[in-house]
Amino acid sequence: MISKLEKNKHRMGFFLSLPGVLFVFTFIIYPLFSNLHNSFYDYNLLRSRDMVFIGLKNYQALLTESFFNYSVIITILFTLISVCLETIIGLAISIFFTFIIKENNQGVLRWLQKGTRSILIIPWAIPGVVAASTWRLLFHPIYSPINSVLGKQIMWLTHPTLAFVSILVAETWKTTPYFIFFFSAAIMAIPLSQFEAARIDGASKWQEIRHILLPGLLPIIIVAASFRLIDTFTRIFDVVYVLTGGGPGNATKVLPILIQETGLKFFKYGLASSMAVVSVIISVFFGLALLRRGK
């Protein structure tokens, strides 16, 4: 028999979790199923408000549209490069500040370790639009401080390749702290006895990192990278929209930008919904593939 106290605990747990469940259903589950439903209809406000069921024709149209295939390739390329850069830079910084500097308890290094903790979170805490606006000023063709340092007038946001590199730099700068704090917490969770035993055996600092630290961090690296793959592929919008708007031409027109233009500029809601569904499927596939490979 379940006591009255246990029933009250279960009831209290239900009511405490209810706001979270409602939030997930309202802003995640319902939009997903709504997009899936709309993707099977021809819904174009430029012609009519009526929704006409057309089955898989929207998906068939995507397979034959070169602009969609190009956007998928650009988005995949951007996602893979940015996540790899963020992982490598985040891992290097977290190892430096959490594993190397922490053993020095005196002088400048100790002050540097404490001071950088609050500084490193700033890019992650800044809203994406604000960060992108700042980088837009940094890449300005006339007033750019980067151009002043280089002594050249480089058109960062109007050259196709440089525009791609620019959004890559801005996105990497903004989201690398995610990996830094993820990996720093994981490093501190590794038992110190393993490193002490390695030092007794005469292991160098590099050998400790290579044979103890990196193998211990590998599951965390895979999980963090998987989450970022899914997040980047489906949500890389604000930085690209503010910096280039998808241009010049279609050089940086990632999938979220293309979906936004198709739905809100050309009012092809059915086609935009099918793009969103395909985007979610691809991102989940990459994330699950990486997780499975990690096992």
N, C-alpha and C positions, 0 to 999 in steps of 0.2 A: 504494500500500500504506500502511496506517495503521501508524505506528510503535508500539512497545510503550509509549513514554511517552504518546502521545496516547490509547491505550486505557486506560491508568491514569488519565489526567485525566478521560475520559468516565465511567469506573467510579466515581471519586471524586465527580464531580458528581452522578451518580445517587444515591449513598448520602447525600450531603449534602442533596439535595432531597427524599429519601424521607420524612423526618418531616413536612415541610410538606405534601406530597401526601396523606399519611395523615390529617393533621389536617383538611385541606379535605374529604376524602372522608367522614370520620367525622362531622364536625360541621356540614357544609354540604350536600354532595351527597346523602348517604344520607338525612338528615331531609327534604330537599325531595322526593325520590322516594317516601319513605315516606308523606309527607302526601298526595302526589298519588294514591298507591295507595289510601290509606284514604278519600279523598274519594269514591270510587266505591262505598263500602260503607255499609250501615246498621250502625253499631257503637255500641251504647248499653249501657253496663254496668248501667244501672238495670233493664234487661229481661233481657239475656242476654250471655254472653261470646262468642257466635257472631257472626261477621261475615257479613252477607248482602249479596250483590252487588245493587245497585240502579241502576247506571249513572249517569246524570246527574241523578237525582232530588234529590240534595242541592243541586246548583247551581240547579235549577228552584225549589226551596224558598227559596233566598236571594233570587231575583228577586221573589218575592211577599211577603217578610217586610219590613214597614215598619221594624222595629228595625234590621235589617242595613243597609238603604238610608240610614237616618238616621246610623248609625255611620260609613258610608263618607263621607257629606257632611261630618260633623264632623271626621273624620280628614284629609280633603283640605283643608278650610278651615284647620285647625290647621297642617298641613304647609306650605302655601303661605305663610301669614302668618309663621310662625316662621322659615322659611328666608329669606324676604325681609328680615325684621328682622335676622337674623344676618348676612346678606350686606352690608346697608347699614352696620350698626354696625361690623362687622369691617373693612370697606373703609375707613371713615372713620378708625378708630383706627389701622390699619396705615399709612395715608397720613400721618397726623399724626406718628406716632412714627418711621416709617422714612424718610419723604421730607422732612418739614419740620424736625423737631427735629435730625436727624442732621447738618445743616449748621451747627448752633450747637455749637461745641466748648468752650464755656465756661459757667460758672455753673450755675444751677438746672436749666436745660433738659437739660444733659448728664447730671446726676445723675438727673433724672427719667426719661430714656430708659433708663438702665441699671437703675434700680430697678424699673421697671414690667415689665420682661421676665419676671422671676420671679413677679411678682404676677399678671400676666394669665393665666398657665398654671394657676393654682390652681383656678378653676371647672371647667376641662376635666379636671384630674387627680382631683378629688374624685369618689368613686363616686356614681352617680345617686341611690341611696337616701339617702345622707348629705346630699347637696345638697337633695333634696326634703324631708327631715326638718327641715333648717334653715329652708327657706322656709315649712314648715308652722307653725313657731314664729313666724316673721315675720308670717304671716297669721292668727295666733290672734285670735279675736274679743275677748278680754279683755286679754291680755298683749302684744299686737302693738306693737312699737315704731313701725311704720308708722302705726297708728291714733293713737298718742301724738303723733307729729309732726303729723298732720292734725287732731288734736283731735276726732276722731269715732270712734264705734264702728261700724266697717264689717264686715259679715259676708262676708268675702272668699270663703270656701269653701262657703258654703251658699246663695248667690245664683247662679242659673244663668249669667248673663253674667259676673259677677265671678269665678266659679270658672274659667270658660274663660280669662279674662284672667290669672288667677293662674298657671295652669299654663303659659300662654304666656310670661309674664315669667320664671318659673323655668327653663323650657327654653331660652329665649333667653340668659339669663345664663350657663347652664352650657356651651352649645355655641358661643357667639360666639368664644372663643379659637381654635377650630378654623380659622375664617376669618382671624383676625388673623395667625396664624403662617403660614398658607398664602399670604396676600397679601403679607406682609412679605418672605418668601423670593422671591416673584415680582418684587416691586419692586426688590429688590437685584440681581436678574438682568438688569434693563434696563440697557443700556449708558449710562454717564454722558455719553458724547459727544453723545448726542441732546439732553440737557438743556443742555449747554454751548453747543451750536450755537443752540438756541432762545434762550438768554440773550443771545448775541451779537446776535441779530436783534431784541432788545428785548422778548421775551415775558415776561409776568408769571407769577407763581407759579400762578395759576388757569389760565392758558393752557397752561402746562406740564402741569398735571394733566389738563386737558380734552382736549388734542390729542396728548399723548405717553403719559402714564401710563395713563389709562383705556383707550384703544385697545390698548395693550400688555398690559393685564391682562384684557381681555375673554375670551380663551380660557380663562384660569385661573379666572375667575369662573364661567364656564359649567360647567366640569368640577367645581369644588368644590361648586357649588349642585346639580348632578346627583347627586353622591354623597350629599349631605345630604338631598335629596328622597327617595331610596330608603331611606336609613337611618332618617329620621324617620318615614316612613309605616309602616314595618314594625316599628320597635323603640321607639316612644314608649310605654313601659309603666311603667317604674319611677317616673318623676316623677308621672305621673297617678295611679298606684296608691297612692302614699304620700300625695299631697295630697288627692285627692277620691275615689279608688276608683271613678271613673266617674260619680259623682254631682255635684250633687244630682239625683236622678232619673236621667235618661240624658244630662244636659247635657254631660258630658265623657267619655262612654263611647266612646272611640276603639276602632278595630278590635282592636288587641292585647288590650285589656281585655275586649272582647266575646268574642274567641276563647278567652281564659283562662277566662272564666266558663262558656262553652258546653262546653268540654272537661273542665275540672277541677272545676266546681261542679255541672253538670247531666250530666256524663259522656256527652255526645253527641260522641264522638270523630270520627265520620264527618262530621257537620255542621261541627265545628270545623276539621277538616282542609280541607274545601272553602272555608271562610272564609280560612284561611291561604293557600291556593293563589291565590284571587282577590286577596288583599292583595299577594302577591308580583307578580302580573301587573300590577296597577295601578301599583305603585311602579316597576317596571321600565319600564312604558310612559311614565310621566312623565319618568323619567331619560333614556331614549333620545330622547324628543321634544325635550327641552331641548338635548341634545347635537346632535341633527340641526338644530335651529334655529340653534345656534351656528355650524354649518358654513356 
